[in-house]
């Protein structure tokens, strides 16, 4: 952890941060509102005390209540990676400014977040689907996304999540459960 870096962030972005600066191991995290993303990211990129020249990742998050965009940045001015969370985006129309003017490589990462979460990155010159077909109507990584076979099930039957394995209904446990043999 870099305590001097934490103090620089707290001093520079005092009125903009949505909460305290968090540090753990080699990572520092700040939260900002969607309206402050452009100014904060420009300062992190351009100001000599920060110089975050490498944007490693942009991803979307659906908390079930609000949407978020998470940015991971690296700079030679600190040993810590910086996670910037744009918090509080509306689930109905999530929007945040594009970072392609600062980091041109953000274009494809923003397209992925748009395709999977429906987050609009205003100013991205090529915001279109990158994985799903162009006419696809849903966003697969959102909490309200259901698989096609889920829609055919009755509401009382619940949702069968893909991540859960299901044994056949009348299966003999000795057939479905396998144990590893010792060497």
C-alpha positions in Angstrom: 0.0 0.0 0.0 1.1 3.5 -0.8 -0.2 5.9 2.0 1.3 9.0 0.2 -0.8 8.1 -2.9 -3.9 7.8 -0.7 -3.3 11.3 0.7 -2.8 12.7 -2.8 -6.1 11.3 -3.9 -8.0 12.5 -0.8 -6.5 16.0 -1.2 -7.1 16.3 -5.0 -10.6 14.8 -5.1 -11.9 15.8 -1.7 -15.3 17.1 -2.8 -15.8 14.5 -5.6 -15.3 11.2 -3.8 -18.5 9.3 -2.8 -16.7 7.6 0.1 -13.3 7.0 1.7 -10.3 5.9 -0.3 -9.8 2.2 0.3 -6.4 0.4 0.1 -5.7 -3.3 0.3 -2.4 -4.9 -0.6 -1.3 -3.3 -3.9 -4.7 -1.8 -4.9 -6.3 1.6 -4.1 -10.0 2.2 -4.8 -12.0 5.4 -5.2 -15.7 5.9 -6.0 -17.1 8.8 -8.0 -20.4 9.8 -9.5 -21.0 9.3 -13.2 -21.0 13.1 -13.8 -17.5 13.4 -12.3 -15.9 10.6 -14.4 -14.5 12.9 -17.1 -12.9 15.4 -14.8 -11.5 12.8 -12.4 -10.1 10.6 -15.2 -8.6 13.6 -17.0 -6.8 14.7 -13.8 -5.5 11.1 -13.2 -4.3 11.0 -16.7 -2.8 14.5 -17.2 -1.6 15.8 -13.9 2.1 15.1 -13.2 1.5 13.8 -9.6 -0.7 11.0 -11.0 0.2 10.3 -14.7 -2.0 7.2 -15.1 -1.0 6.4 -18.7 -2.2 2.8 -18.8 -5.9 1.8 -18.7 -5.9 -1.9 -18.1 -9.6 -2.7 -17.9 -13.1 -1.3 -18.1 -16.0 -3.4 -17.0 -19.6 -3.1 -16.0 -21.3 -4.2 -12.8 -25.0 -4.7 -12.1 -25.6 -4.6 -8.3 -29.3 -5.3 -8.8 -30.1 -1.8 -7.7 -27.7 0.4 -9.7 -25.1 0.0 -12.4 -21.4 0.7 -12.1 -18.4 1.0 -14.4 -15.1 -0.1 -13.0 -11.8 1.2 -14.4 -8.3 -0.3 -13.5 -5.4 2.1 -14.0 -1.6 1.9 -13.6 1.0 4.6 -13.2 4.7 4.6 -12.6 4.1 7.2 -9.9 2.8 4.6 -7.4 3.2 0.9 -6.7 -0.5 0.6 -6.3 -3.1 -0.2 -9.0 -6.0 2.2 -9.0 -9.6 1.1 -9.2 -12.0 3.9 -10.0 -15.7 3.0 -9.7 -18.3 5.1 -11.4 -21.2 4.4 -9.0 -24.9 5.1 -9.1 -25.7 4.8 -12.8 -29.4 4.3 -13.5 -30.5 0.8 -14.3 -33.0 2.1 -16.8 -30.6 4.2 -18.9 -27.0 3.7 -17.6 -24.7 6.4 -19.2 -21.1 7.5 -18.5 -18.7 9.5 -20.7 -16.3 7.5 -23.0 -12.6 7.6 -22.1 -11.4 7.1 -25.6 -10.1 10.7 -25.9 -7.7 9.8 -23.0 -7.1 6.1 -23.7 -8.0 5.1 -27.3 -7.8 1.4 -26.2 -10.9 1.9 -24.1 -13.0 1.7 -27.2 -13.2 -2.1 -27.3 -13.6 -2.4 -23.5 -16.5 0.1 -23.6 -18.1 -1.9 -26.4 -17.9 -5.1 -24.3 -19.5 -3.3 -21.3 -22.2 -1.9 -23.6 -22.8 -5.4 -25.2 -23.0 -7.3 -21.9 -24.6 -4.6 -19.6 -26.2 -2.0 -21.8 -24.1 0.8 -20.5 -23.9 3.7 -23.0 -20.5 5.3 -23.2 -21.2 8.8 -24.6 -18.6 9.8 -27.1 -17.5 6.3 -28.1 -17.4 6.5 -31.9 -18.1 2.8 -32.5 -20.5 1.8 -29.7 -22.1 -1.4 -31.1 -22.3 -5.0 -30.0 -19.0 -6.9 -30.0 -20.2 -10.4 -29.0 -23.9 -10.6 -29.5 -25.7 -10.3 -32.8 -26.6 -6.7 -33.8 -30.4 -7.3 -33.4 -30.0 -8.9 -29.9 -32.4 -7.2 -27.5 -31.0 -8.2 -24.0 -27.8 -7.7 -22.0 -26.5 -11.1 -20.8 -24.6 -10.1 -17.7 -27.4 -8.0 -16.1 -29.1 -9.4 -13.0 -32.5 -9.3 -14.8 -31.3 -11.5 -17.7 -32.9 -14.9 -17.9 -32.0 -17.8 -20.2 -34.6 -18.8 -22.8 -35.5 -22.1 -21.0 -36.2 -20.1 -17.8 -39.1 -18.3 -19.5 -40.9 -21.6 -20.2 -40.8 -22.6 -16.6 -43.8 -21.8 -14.4 -43.2 -18.9 -11.9 -43.5 -21.4 -9.0 -40.8 -23.6 -10.3 -38.1 -21.0 -9.8 -35.1 -20.3 -12.0 -32.6 -23.0 -12.8 -29.2 -21.2 -12.8 -26.6 -22.3 -15.2 -23.9 -22.3 -12.5 -25.7 -25.0 -10.5 -25.4 -28.6 -11.4 -28.6 -30.7 -11.2 -28.6 -34.5 -10.8 -31.3 -36.3 -12.8 -34.5 -36.6 -10.8 -34.6 -40.4 -10.3 -30.9 -41.0 -10.4 -29.1 -43.5 -8.2 -26.5 -41.6 -6.2 -24.0 -44.3 -6.7 -24.1 -43.6 -10.5 -24.1 -39.8 -10.3 -21.6 -39.3 -7.5 -18.1 -40.3 -8.3 -15.2 -40.5 -6.0 -11.5 -40.2 -6.8 -9.5 -43.3 -6.5 -6.2 -43.2 -4.6 -3.1 -44.0 -6.6 
